[in-house]
Amino acid sequence: MALDDAAPVLPNDLSAFWMPFTDNRGFKAGPRLLASAKDMHYTTVDGRKLLDGTAGLWCVNAGHCREPIVEAIRREAGVLDYAPSFQLSHPRAFDFAQRLTAILPAGFDHVFFGNSGSEAVDSALKIALAYQRAIGQGARTRLIGREKGYHGVGFGGISVGGLPNNRRAFALLPGVDHIRHTLDPEQTFVRGQPERGAELAEDLERLVALHGADTIAAVIVEPLAGSAGVLVPPKGYLERLRAICDAHGILLIFDEVITGFGRLGAATAAERFGVTPDLITLAKGLTNASVPMGAVGVTAEIYRAVVDQAPAGIELFHGYTYSAHPLAVAAGAAALSLYAEEGLFQRVAALEARWADAVHSLDRAPHVKDVRNLGLVAGIELEPREGAPGKRGAEVFQRLFEAGALIRVTGDTIALSPPLIITEAQIDELVGRIGEALARVA
């Protein structure tokens, strides 16, 4: 029997693996195990097909186990299994970095590689601090995040992040503050960007007045907040945030770990919204999630300031053992080619209205409090059960898993972000199954 055809090996003990962001006791009492995946579907260990409504975890943008990516990884593993990036490297790393800058906004001429979105965020924060010091603004050490923001799980990321559960158990970086979030309970069931809310960006002026602009190094936001339940930026909000940062010499970082690589119908959210930040963090769709990788897109101005102003020798004392790992580079290059050859970013733009119609068909479904959408993303917020927040969302997740569809829930909000190859029939199937599940839960 070929290895690819072998039956999955089932574990006889689930205790050793301490699972991340998981109710370990609940999961191990009723495990949900995946055996394989192809295109739009997972297959469970008991042979059931699951329609993937979340692109794995916001990351498998081109669909699962795409042969060009699989083959690129297989080929590279037999040629160059590892190469260090400290004072050495390999040719494909430079080629991939060049290709990546070509899809970033104008002026982004450099890429710093890591292994995840969390590492990309912490790298971007360090680069921002290094830049301010290099231009003689060393007193600018304060970092500003946003309420309800998610920026990974490194100490930098949870400090600028604004999700209380991710922060409360850990010591946080000093010198961090947060601007207000953009979720407006008076604007519900909006298709695309809310009309009102640009003025929320003015909250940054409050922090400038409180701390002094000369102490603030950077502001980091998700252009569209995913993990908090799909929070779409109001019209004009990002533009105003950019203008305020410019007025005070503050760097603007876009965390595009989720929004990068076609999720909003363009290569980046920066392109979609027409707002150019100073640094962009990337991961997830960077390699179609086939090999872990993260990256920071850096403007020429920032790179030149940090590198050219440094004494001879190492300019930035930061990096990772697996930066630009050969297998990740091979996967990323193949993913970029696949995105371009199949026109997947443009495909999202063409599907967006159809997707909006489908998800907003749930506006009057039982328990639905709000529906938010942009690109190929949607958040379906449910009314929580009295005294049991999150329980209704968890039950919907389990019912859909049993019914053959995979979603993500954050509290009582269903988050949808399917692979960009989803068909109109599969959109209807996914939304139909969600509607059926909502009709069955109390």
N, C-alpha and C positions, 0 to 999 in steps of 0.2 A: 504493500500500500504506500502510495506517495505521501510524503510528509504533509502536503497541503490538504490531503483528503483524510488525514487521520482524525479519529474522533477526539473531541477535547478531553484533556485529562482533568478530572474533577478533583479538587483538593479534599483531603479527608479531615483537615483541620483548618479553620478560618482564623484561629486566634493570633497567629504571629503577625499578620499584616494590620498595623494600626492605620486605618484608612483616613485620608484627609477630608475635612469638611463633611463628615459623615456621622450619623447616629450609629456608632459601631455596634452597640448592643442590639439595637433594633435590626440593623442590616444582617447581622450574623444569626439572628433568630429566623430570618426569612430572606436569604441572599438572592440578589438579582445578578446573575453572572452572564457575561457576553463571551461568545466563542469565536465569532468572526464577523466581518463586515464587508460589504461591497456596494459601491455607489450610494444609493439612498437608504440602505437598510443595514441594521445589525441582525445577527442571528444569535439567539440565546443558547445556552448549553443544552437545553432540551429541544432545540430545533425550531423554535418559533421565530418568525420574522418581526422586526420592529422597524417601523418607518421612523427615520431619524428627523425629528423636528427641531434639533438643537445643534446640528453639525458637530456632534460629539459634545464639546463644551465651548461652543462659539468658534470652532477652529477648523473643522474639516470642510473648508469652503468649496473644494472641487469634488467632493464626494469621496467615499472610502476606497482604499486600495486601488487607486488609479494606476494602471500599468506603467505609464511613463515615469511616475515617481518611484514606484516599486523597483523598476529596473535600474533607475539611476542610483538608488541606494545599494542595490545588490552589486552593481558593477563597481562602485567606489569602495565598497567593503573589501573587495578582492584586490584592490590596487593600492589604496592608502587608508588604512584603518584609523590612523590618528596622526595628527601633526600639531606640535605646540605653536602657539601664537606669541610667545614671549621671545623676542629677538630672532624668531624664525617664522615661517608661514608656508603656504602652498599656493600655487598659481590660481587655483579656482576660487580661493577666498577673495582675491582682488577682482576677479572677473564678476563674481556674484555681487560684491559691493557696488561695482560700477553699474550693473544692471538694475540694482535696487534703487540707486539714486535717480535713475532715469524715470522712475514712476513716482518719485516724490516731488513736492512742489519745487519750483525754480529756486535756486540758491542752496538747496540741500545737496552738497557735494561729497559728504563723508558719512560713513556708517561705522558704529562701534558695536561689535557683536557680543552677545551673552547667550544664555541658555533658556530664558523664560521671560514672560512679561514682568514678573517680579524683579528679576535682575535688570531688565531694561529700564524699569522705573528707577531703581536705586542708582544705576549708572547715569541716567539723565540728571538726577538730582546732584550727583557728584560733579558732573560736567558743568552744570549751571553754577555751582559754587566755585569751581576752578576758574570758570570764565570771569566771574565778577572779581575774583582776586587778581587775575591776570591783567585786567584793565584798570587796576588801582582802586577797585571798589570792594576791598576785603571786608569792610564792615557789613556788607550785604550778605548776611548768613541766614536770614529768616526765610522759611518756605511756607507757601500758602496753598492749602488744598481746598476742598469744597465738601460741605455736608453731603452725606449719602454717596460720596465718591469711593470707588474701589481702585486701588493701585497696587494690587498684589499683596504679598505677605512678608516681604522684607521689612526690617525695622523702619527704613525710610518710607516704604509704601504704606504701612499701617499708620504711620505718624501723619502723613498728609492725607490719608484716606479718612472717610467720614462715616464708616459703618461701625456703630458702637460695639457689636459683638466681636469684631476683629481687633479691637483696641483694648478693651477693658482689662484683660488678663495680663497685659504686657507693659513693661516700661517703654515709654515713647521718647522720641527725640525732643530735646528742648527747642524753643524758638520756632514753633510751628503754630499756625492759626488757620482758620477756615472761613470761607465766605458761605453765604446762604445757598441752599440747593434751589432747584428750579421747578420742583413739582408744585403745581397750583391746583388744589382740590376744586376750585371753581371753574377750571377748564378741563372738562372730561369728554371722552369719546371724540377727541380731535384727530382728524386725519392729517398726519404730517406734523409740521411745526406749529405750536400754539402761536396765536397772533399776539398775545400779551405776555410780557415778562422780560423784555430786553433790559428794563430798568433794574432787574435783579443784579446785573453785573456791577451796578453802582456800589454794591456792598464792598467791593474791593477798595473804593475810596474811603470807606469807614476804617478799614484796617491800615491804609496808608496814613490816615490822620492819627490813628491810635499809636502805631509803631514807628512811623516815619518811613518815607519811601527809601531813604538811604540805608535802611536795615533789611530791605526785602530783596532777596536774590531772584526768586521765581515763583510763578503761580502754575499749578498743574491741575488740569481738568480733563475728564473724558468728554469729547465733543458730544457724544450720546452716551449717557450712563447706562451700562448694561446690568451689572450685578445688583443694583439697587431696584431693579424692576422696569427697565427700559424707560428712561427719562429723556425725552426729546427736547433739545434746546429751543427756547422760544425764538421767533424771528428777530434778528438783530442782536441777540444776546452775545454770541461769540464775537461779532464785529465790535461791540462796545467793550468787551473784555480786552480785545486786542488793542483798542485805542487807549484804554486806561493804562495798560502795561507800557505802551510806547511813551505815554506822557510822563511816566515816572521811572523809566530805565529798568523796568522789571522784565525778565524773560518769561515767555509764555510757552509752557510745555503742553502738548496734546498727547494724552495717553490713548493711542490708537491700537492697543492690543486687540480689542474687539472690532473696531470699526475699519481697520486696515484691510486691504485686499478684497474689495468689492462688496462688503456687507451693505454699504449704503449706495451702491450703484456707481462708485468711482474707486480709484486706487486707494484714496484716503478720504477721511471725512474733511480734512483741510481742503481738498479739491472740491468735494461736494458743496461745502458751505462757502467757498471762496475766501477763507480766512487762513492766513499762513502763520503758523507758530514759529518759535525759534528752535525747538527740539520736538521730535516725534518718537514715541516709543512704539515698538512693533513686536509681535510674536504670533502665536496661534496660526493664522492663515499664512504666515511667512513660509512655512514648509508644508502647508496643508496638514499640519499636526503630525506628520509622519515621523519626524525626528525633532526632539526638543531644540528650540532656538529662539532667541530674542535679539532685538537690535534697537539701536538709537540712531535715528536720522539726525544729522548735525549740519548746520549751515556752515558755509565757508568762513563767515565772519567769526563764529565761535571757535572753529577748529584753528584758524590762523592765530587768534588771540592766545589760546591755550598753548599751542605748539611753538609758535614763533617767539613768544615772550619768555619761554622757559629756558633755563640754563642748558648747556650742552648735556645730552644724555636723555634719560627717560623723562618725558614731559608730563605724563599722567600716571600716577602710581595706583593703577586700578586695572582689573581684568580678571579673567577666569581661565581655569585649566582647559575648558572645552570651548573657549571662544573660537568661532569659525571652524568648528569641528568638520572634518571632511565629509562625513555622512550627512550632516545638517546642510552644508553648502550644496551638496549634490541634490538633496531633496528640495531645497529652496529654489535652485536654478530650474529644476524640472517643473516645480509648481508655477513659477513665473511664466514658463513657456506654455504650460497647460492653460493658465488663465488667459493668456493672450490668444492662443490658437483657437480656443472655444469661445472667446468673447464673453467671458463670464461676468466681468464688471458691467458691461453694457447689457447683458442679459437681465441683471437685477433691475437696472433702470427701466427696461421694457416690461418687467413683471410687476413693478411696484404698485401700480394702480390695481391690478388684478389681486395682488396680495392684500392690499388695503380693503378692497371689497369683501374678501373672504373673512379676514379677521374681524372686521366690523359687523359682519353678519351675526356675531356673538354679542352685540351690544345689549340685546334684550334677553340673553340667555339667563337661566337661573343663577343667582349669586353674583353676577358680574357687576362690578362697581365702576370700572373704567376700562377702556381699550386704547392703547397708544401704539403708534406705528411709524416707521420710517424705513426706507429701503426694504430690505428683506429681514426686518426685525419687528417683533410685536411683543407688547406686554399686556396681559389680560389680568387685571387686578380684581380679585374676588373679595366680597365682604367676609371679614373674619367671623368665626364662630365666637359667640360671647364667652369670654373667659378662656378661650382656647385658640389664640392666634397661631396661624400656620397649620393647624390640623386639617382644615378643609383643603388647602393647597396640597398637603402631603397625601391626602386620600385621592385627590384627582390624579396626582402623579402615579400612584400605585394602580389605580383603575386603568389608566391609559397604558401603563406597562403591560398589564394583563390583557388588554385589548389589542396590543400590537402597535403602539406608538410611543415614542420617547419624547418627553418634554423636559423642561427644567422648571423648577419652582423655587422662588426666593420668597420665603414667608408664604403669603397668600396670593402671590402674583405668578402667573404662568409666563415664562419667558420663552419666546420662539425665535429661532435663528437657524433655519434649515440650510443644508448645503445649497450652494447657488445653482446647482443642476436640477433642483426640484421642478417637476412639471406642474401644469395647471391642474391636472387630474389628481396629482399627489397633494397639492395645496388643498383641494376640496376634501380629499380623504382625511388629511390631518385635522382640518378645522371641523369636519363632520364628526370625527371621533371625539374631539374635545367637547363639542356640543352634547354628544350622547353622554359623556362622562359627567358633565355638569348637571344634566337632567337627573342623574341617578344618585348624586351625593346629597346629603342633608345639609 
